[in-house]
Amino acid sequence: GAVLSRDPRSAEPATTRAARAGAGIVTDLLVCENTIVRLPPRLRVIWLLASLAAIAGVALLALLFDPGAAPRATARVVSVQPEGWIDVEVDGRPDRVRLIGIETPPAVPAILKELVGGGAVRVERDAQERDEAGRLLAWLWSGDTLVNAELVRQGAARAAPERVNVRHHLRLLAAQREAWEARRGLWGPP
């Protein structure tokens, strides 16, 4: 009888097969070597340049007309609470801020006070403006420093993904990896 050959990749995990398929699609698109599009070399270059121009155009439009541009307000820090919340004044009105995307242990206020001091900060909102307790959900900036990410980078907080407020989540993940690799704070020795 005939011997049926088995594809060795069929035993791979689904994620590996998906990654391989995705890489193949990108390669096919870049070199135009798929069964649908067979272009001569000159047209391949034109096709590639046109594709890159289209991608650059979409990126430029996204930068110029970003409907999700974050509203920011300047605030004055009044106090840092033991729970990691921050009392601020925005336009003379008191408000309580909870930092988006992080979980903080009880020891965080000292580090948080160092980062925000008692000075001016910028409060950047995301998709969801307030939590169930009525606190303002914010990405907090002290100068050019994103306080949420800096707490994670120092190992004083953990990145905690949220369903809606994700504007700077990749920064938080990068900061957490850096803290973990350097064994800082929460990631250090017990």
Phi and psi in degrees as GROMACS dihedral restraints (atoms count N, CA, C in turn):
[ dihedral_restraints ]
;  ai    aj    ak    al  type     phi  dphi    fc
    3     4     5     6     1   -76.6    20    10
    4     5     6     7     1   141.5    20    10
    6     7     8     9     1   -94.5    20    10
    7     8     9    10     1   123.8    20    10
    9    10    11    12     1   -84.8    20    10
   10    11    12    13     1   126.8    20    10
   12    13    14    15     1   -85.1    20    10
   13    14    15    16     1   139.2    20    10
   15    16    17    18     1  -104.9    20    10
   16    17    18    19     1   132.4    20    10
   18    19    20    21     1   -69.5    20    10
   19    20    21    22     1   119.4    20    10
   21    22    23    24     1   -63.6    20    10
   22    23    24    25     1   -21.9    20    10
   24    25    26    27     1   -75.8    20    10
   25    26    27    28     1   -14.1    20    10
   27    28    29    30     1   -65.5    20    10
   28    29    30    31     1   -20.3    20    10
   30    31    32    33     1   -87.0    20    10
   31    32    33    34     1    -5.4    20    10
   33    34    35    36     1   -71.2    20    10
   34    35    36    37     1   153.7    20    10
   36    37    38    39     1   -63.1    20    10
   37    38    39    40     1   155.1    20    10
   39    40    41    42     1   -59.1    20    10
   40    41    42    43     1   -36.5    20    10
   42    43    44    45     1   -65.8    20    10
   43    44    45    46     1   -37.5    20    10
   45    46    47    48     1   -66.6    20    10
   46    47    48    49     1   -43.0    20    10
   48    49    50    51     1   -63.3    20    10
   49    50    51    52     1   -39.8    20    10
   51    52    53    54     1   -66.2    20    10
   52    53    54    55     1   -41.8    20    10
   54    55    56    57     1   -64.1    20    10
   55    56    57    58     1   -41.8    20    10
   57    58    59    60     1   -62.8    20    10
   58    59    60    61     1   -42.6    20    10
   60    61    62    63     1   -64.8    20    10
   61    62    63    64     1   -42.6    20    10
   63    64    65    66     1   -63.2    20    10
   64    65    66    67     1   -42.6    20    10
   66    67    68    69     1   -64.1    20    10
   67    68    69    70     1   -38.1    20    10
   69    70    71    72     1   -64.7    20    10
   70    71    72    73     1   -40.0    20    10
   72    73    74    75     1   -64.2    20    10
   73    74    75    76     1   -44.9    20    10
   75    76    77    78     1   -62.2    20    10
   76    77    78    79     1   -44.8    20    10
   78    79    80    81     1   -60.7    20    10
   79    80    81    82     1   -45.7    20    10
   81    82    83    84     1   -58.1    20    10
   82    83    84    85     1   -42.8    20    10
   84    85    86    87     1   -66.5    20    10
   85    86    87    88     1   -41.6    20    10
   87    88    89    90     1   -69.0    20    10
   88    89    90    91     1   -38.4    20    10
   90    91    92    93     1  -102.6    20    10
   91    92    93    94     1     0.0    20    10
   93    94    95    96     1    54.4    20    10
   94    95    96    97     1    42.3    20    10
   96    97    98    99     1  -108.8    20    10
   97    98    99   100     1    33.4    20    10
   99   100   101   102     1  -101.5    20    10
  100   101   102   103     1   175.1    20    10
  102   103   104   105     1   -74.7    20    10
  103   104   105   106     1   -17.3    20    10
  105   106   107   108     1   -84.3    20    10
  106   107   108   109     1   -44.7    20    10
  108   109   110   111     1  -116.8    20    10
  109   110   111   112     1   115.3    20    10
  111   112   113   114     1  -123.7    20    10
  112   113   114   115     1   103.1    20    10
  114   115   116   117     1  -111.1    20    10
  115   116   117   118     1   148.0    20    10
  117   118   119   120     1   -67.5    20    10
  118   119   120   121     1   160.4    20    10
  120   121   122   123     1   -52.3    20    10
  121   122   123   124     1   -43.0    20    10
  123   124   125   126     1   -62.2    20    10
  124   125   126   127     1   -43.2    20    10
  126   127   128   129     1   -69.7    20    10
  127   128   129   130     1   -28.2    20    10
  129   130   131   132     1   -61.3    20    10
  130   131   132   133     1   -44.2    20    10
  132   133   134   135     1   -63.4    20    10
  133   134   135   136     1   -44.9    20    10
  135   136   137   138     1   -62.1    20    10
  136   137   138   139     1   -43.6    20    10
  138   139   140   141     1   -62.3    20    10
  139   140   141   142     1   -43.2    20    10
  141   142   143   144     1   -64.3    20    10
  142   143   144   145     1   -44.7    20    10
  144   145   146   147     1   -64.4    20    10
  145   146   147   148     1   -40.1    20    10
  147   148   149   150     1   -64.6    20    10
  148   149   150   151     1   -39.8    20    10
  150   151   152   153     1   -64.0    20    10
  151   152   153   154     1   -44.7    20    10
  153   154   155   156     1   -64.8    20    10
  154   155   156   157     1   -38.9    20    10
  156   157   158   159     1   -63.8    20    10
  157   158   159   160     1   -40.3    20    10
  159   160   161   162     1   -64.4    20    10
  160   161   162   163     1   -42.8    20    10
  162   163   164   165     1   -63.6    20    10
  163   164   165   166     1   -43.8    20    10
  165   166   167   168     1   -63.4    20    10
  166   167   168   169     1   -38.3    20    10
  168   169   170   171     1   -63.1    20    10
  169   170   171   172     1   -43.6    20    10
  171   172   173   174     1   -64.8    20    10
  172   173   174   175     1   -41.4    20    10
  174   175   176   177     1   -63.8    20    10
  175   176   177   178     1   -41.4    20    10
  177   178   179   180     1   -64.2    20    10
  178   179   180   181     1   -43.3    20    10
  180   181   182   183     1   -61.6    20    10
  181   182   183   184     1   -39.4    20    10
  183   184   185   186     1   -63.2    20    10
  184   185   186   187     1   -37.7    20    10
  186   187   188   189     1   -71.1    20    10
  187   188   189   190     1   -40.0    20    10
  189   190   191   192     1   -75.6    20    10
  190   191   192   193     1   -37.6    20    10
  192   193   194   195     1  -122.3    20    10
  193   194   195   196     1    48.8    20    10
  195   196   197   198     1   -71.3    20    10
  196   197   198   199     1   106.3    20    10
  198   199   200   201     1   -69.3    20    10
  199   200   201   202     1   -17.5    20    10
  201   202   203   204     1   -99.1    20    10
  202   203   204   205     1    19.5    20    10
  204   205   206   207     1   -55.7    20    10
  205   206   207   208     1   132.9    20    10
  207   208   209   210     1   -77.4    20    10
  208   209   210   211     1   127.8    20    10
  210   211   212   213     1   -71.3    20    10
  211   212   213   214     1   131.2    20    10
  213   214   215   216     1  -121.8    20    10
  214   215   216   217     1   146.1    20    10
  216   217   218   219     1  -135.0    20    10
  217   218   219   220     1   147.2    20    10
  219   220   221   222     1   -85.8    20    10
  220   221   222   223     1   137.0    20    10
  222   223   224   225     1  -135.0    20    10
  223   224   225   226     1   159.4    20    10
  225   226   227   228     1  -110.0    20    10
  226   227   228   229     1   128.8    20    10
  228   229   230   231     1   -74.7    20    10
  229   230   231   232     1   126.1    20    10
  231   232   233   234     1   -95.7    20    10
  232   233   234   235     1   -48.2    20    10
  234   235   236   237     1  -161.6    20    10
  235   236   237   238     1   161.1    20    10
  237   238   239   240     1  -112.9    20    10
  238   239   240   241     1   124.5    20    10
  240   241   242   243     1   -85.0    20    10
  241   242   243   244     1   152.4    20    10
  243   244   245   246     1   -56.5    20    10
  244   245   246   247     1   -27.6    20    10
  246   247   248   249     1   -79.0    20    10
  247   248   249   250     1    -3.9    20    10
  249   250   251   252     1    96.2    20    10
  250   251   252   253     1     2.0    20    10
  252   253   254   255     1   -81.5    20    10
  253   254   255   256     1   160.6    20    10
  255   256   257   258     1  -126.7    20    10
  256   257   258   259     1   126.6    20    10
  258   259   260   261     1   -89.3    20    10
  259   260   261   262     1   127.9    20    10
  261   262   263   264     1  -131.7    20    10
  262   263   264   265     1   168.0    20    10
  264   265   266   267     1  -119.6    20    10
  265   266   267   268     1   122.2    20    10
  267   268   269   270     1  -115.4    20    10
  268   269   270   271     1   119.1    20    10
  270   271   272   273     1    52.7    20    10
  271   272   273   274     1    39.8    20    10
  273   274   275   276     1    80.5    20    10
  274   275   276   277     1    -3.4    20    10
  276   277   278   279     1  -104.1    20    10
  277   278   279   280     1   134.1    20    10
  279   280   281   282     1   -72.6    20    10
  280   281   282   283     1   146.2    20    10
  282   283   284   285     1  -152.8    20    10
  283   284   285   286     1   156.8    20    10
  285   286   287   288     1  -112.7    20    10
  286   287   288   289     1   129.7    20    10
  288   289   290   291     1  -109.4    20    10
  289   290   291   292     1   134.8    20    10
  291   292   293   294     1  -111.7    20    10
  292   293   294   295     1   129.9    20    10
  294   295   296   297     1   -72.0    20    10
  295   296   297   298     1   131.8    20    10
  297   298   299   300     1   -74.5    20    10
  298   299   300   301     1   142.2    20    10
  300   301   302   303     1    78.7    20    10
  301   302   303   304     1     9.1    20    10
  303   304   305   306     1  -136.0    20    10
  304   305   306   307     1   154.5    20    10
  306   307   308   309     1  -114.6    20    10
  307   308   309   310     1   129.9    20    10
  309   310   311   312     1  -116.7    20    10
  310   311   312   313     1   136.4    20    10
  312   313   314   315     1   -76.7    20    10
  313   314   315   316     1   168.9    20    10
  315   316   317   318     1   -60.4    20    10
  316   317   318   319     1   -21.8    20    10
  318   319   320   321     1   -83.3    20    10
  319   320   321   322     1     5.4    20    10
  321   322   323   324     1   -74.3    20    10
  322   323   324   325     1   -24.9    20    10
  324   325   326   327     1   -54.2    20    10
  325   326   327   328     1   -37.0    20    10
  327   328   329   330     1   -62.2    20    10
  328   329   330   331     1   -46.7    20    10
  330   331   332   333     1   -66.9    20    10
  331   332   333   334     1   -40.8    20    10
  333   334   335   336     1   -63.2    20    10
  334   335   336   337     1   -40.0    20    10
  336   337   338   339     1   -62.8    20    10
  337   338   339   340     1   -39.0    20    10
  339   340   341   342     1   -61.7    20    10
  340   341   342   343     1   -40.5    20    10
  342   343   344   345     1   -72.8    20    10
  343   344   345   346     1   -41.3    20    10
  345   346   347   348     1  -101.5    20    10
  346   347   348   349     1   -16.5    20    10
  348   349   350   351     1    54.3    20    10
  349   350   351   352     1  -140.1    20    10
  351   352   353   354     1  -123.1    20    10
  352   353   354   355     1    20.5    20    10
  354   355   356   357     1   -97.9    20    10
  355   356   357   358     1  -159.1    20    10
  357   358   359   360     1   -83.4    20    10
  358   359   360   361     1   140.9    20    10
  360   361   362   363     1  -133.8    20    10
  361   362   363   364     1   163.6    20    10
  363   364   365   366     1  -106.6    20    10
  364   365   366   367     1   133.1    20    10
  366   367   368   369     1  -104.7    20    10
  367   368   369   370     1   115.8    20    10
  369   370   371   372     1  -107.5    20    10
  370   371   372   373     1   123.3    20    10
  372   373   374   375     1   -89.1    20    10
  373   374   375   376     1   163.5    20    10
  375   376   377   378     1  -125.7    20    10
  376   377   378   379     1  -156.1    20    10
  378   379   380   381     1   -61.2    20    10
  379   380   381   382     1   -47.1    20    10
  381   382   383   384     1   -98.3    20    10
  382   383   384   385     1   123.4    20    10
  384   385   386   387     1   -81.7    20    10
  385   386   387   388     1   -36.9    20    10
  387   388   389   390     1  -135.0    20    10
  388   389   390   391     1   153.8    20    10
  390   391   392   393     1   -91.1    20    10
  391   392   393   394     1  -176.8    20    10
  393   394   395   396     1   -62.0    20    10
  394   395   396   397     1   -27.2    20    10
  396   397   398   399     1   -87.0    20    10
  397   398   399   400     1     1.5    20    10
  399   400   401   402     1    86.2    20    10
  400   401   402   403     1     4.1    20    10
  402   403   404   405     1   -75.7    20    10
  403   404   405   406     1   145.3    20    10
  405   406   407   408     1   -71.6    20    10
  406   407   408   409     1   125.2    20    10
  408   409   410   411     1   -89.3    20    10
  409   410   411   412     1   126.9    20    10
  411   412   413   414     1  -150.0    20    10
  412   413   414   415     1   153.4    20    10
  414   415   416   417     1   -93.9    20    10
  415   416   417   418     1   123.0    20    10
  417   418   419   420     1  -105.5    20    10
  418   419   420   421     1   129.1    20    10
  420   421   422   423     1  -113.1    20    10
  421   422   423   424     1   129.8    20    10
  423   424   425   426     1  -117.1    20    10
  424   425   426   427     1   103.1    20    10
  426   427   428   429     1    65.8    20    10
  427   428   429   430     1  -126.3    20    10
  429   430   431   432     1   -96.5    20    10
  430   431   432   433     1     8.4    20    10
  432   433   434   435     1   -98.1    20    10
  433   434   435   436     1   124.4    20    10
  435   436   437   438     1   -80.5    20    10
  436   437   438   439     1   106.7    20    10
  438   439   440   441     1   -58.5    20    10
  439   440   441   442     1   -41.8    20    10
  441   442   443   444     1   -54.8    20    10
  442   443   444   445     1   -49.2    20    10
  444   445   446   447     1   -70.7    20    10
  445   446   447   448     1   -36.0    20    10
  447   448   449   450     1   -65.8    20    10
  448   449   450   451     1   -37.7    20    10
  450   451   452   453     1   -61.2    20    10
  451   452   453   454     1   -41.2    20    10
  453   454   455   456     1   -68.4    20    10
  454   455   456   457     1   -43.0    20    10
  456   457   458   459     1   -61.0    20    10
  457   458   459   460     1   -35.5    20    10
  459   460   461   462     1   -79.8    20    10
  460   461   462   463     1    -6.0    20    10
  462   463   464   465     1    81.0    20    10
  463   464   465   466     1    15.3    20    10
  465   466   467   468     1   -89.6    20    10
  466   467   468   469     1    -8.1    20    10
  468   469   470   471     1  -151.8    20    10
  469   470   471   472     1   162.9    20    10
  471   472   473   474     1  -109.3    20    10
  472   473   474   475     1   145.0    20    10
  474   475   476   477     1   -67.8    20    10
  475   476   477   478     1   132.5    20    10
  477   478   479   480     1  -131.1    20    10
  478   479   480   481     1    99.1    20    10
  480   481   482   483     1   -55.9    20    10
  481   482   483   484     1   140.5    20    10
  483   484   485   486     1  -117.5    20    10
  484   485   486   487     1   153.3    20    10
  486   487   488   489     1   -70.9    20    10
  487   488   489   490     1   -34.5    20    10
  489   490   491   492     1  -109.2    20    10
  490   491   492   493     1   -45.4    20    10
  492   493   494   495     1   -88.2    20    10
  493   494   495   496     1    92.5    20    10
  495   496   497   498     1  -125.7    20    10
  496   497   498   499     1     9.8    20    10
  498   499   500   501     1   -51.5    20    10
  499   500   501   502     1   -43.5    20    10
  501   502   503   504     1  -115.5    20    10
  502   503   504   505     1    21.2    20    10
  504   505   506   507     1   -62.5    20    10
  505   506   507   508     1   -36.5    20    10
  507   508   509   510     1   -63.6    20    10
  508   509   510   511     1   -33.9    20    10
  510   511   512   513     1   -62.5    20    10
  511   512   513   514     1   -40.7    20    10
  513   514   515   516     1   -63.9    20    10
  514   515   516   517     1   -42.7    20    10
  516   517   518   519     1   -64.9    20    10
  517   518   519   520     1   -40.5    20    10
  519   520   521   522     1   -64.5    20    10
  520   521   522   523     1   -41.5    20    10
  522   523   524   525     1   -64.7    20    10
  523   524   525   526     1   -39.1    20    10
  525   526   527   528     1   -67.0    20    10
  526   527   528   529     1   -40.0    20    10
  528   529   530   531     1   -63.4    20    10
  529   530   531   532     1   -41.7    20    10
  531   532   533   534     1   -61.1    20    10
  532   533   534   535     1   -45.0    20    10
  534   535   536   537     1   -64.3    20    10
  535   536   537   538     1   -40.7    20    10
  537   538   539   540     1   -65.2    20    10
  538   539   540   541     1   -44.6    20    10
  540   541   542   543     1   -65.4    20    10
  541   542   543   544     1   -34.3    20    10
  543   544   545   546     1   -87.5    20    10
  544   545   546   547     1    -4.1    20    10
  546   547   548   549     1    57.4    20    10
  547   548   549   550     1    46.1    20    10
  549   550   551   552     1   -94.2    20    10
  550   551   552   553     1   146.6    20    10
  552   553   554   555     1    53.9    20    10
  553   554   555   556     1  -120.5    20    10
  555   556   557   558     1   -57.5    20    10
  556   557   558   559     1   -25.9    20    10
  558   559   560   561     1   -94.2    20    10
  559   560   561   562     1    -0.9    20    10
  561   562   563   564     1   -81.2    20    10
  562   563   564   565     1  -176.3    20    10
  564   565   566   567     1   -63.5    20    10
  565   566   567   568     1   149.6    20    10
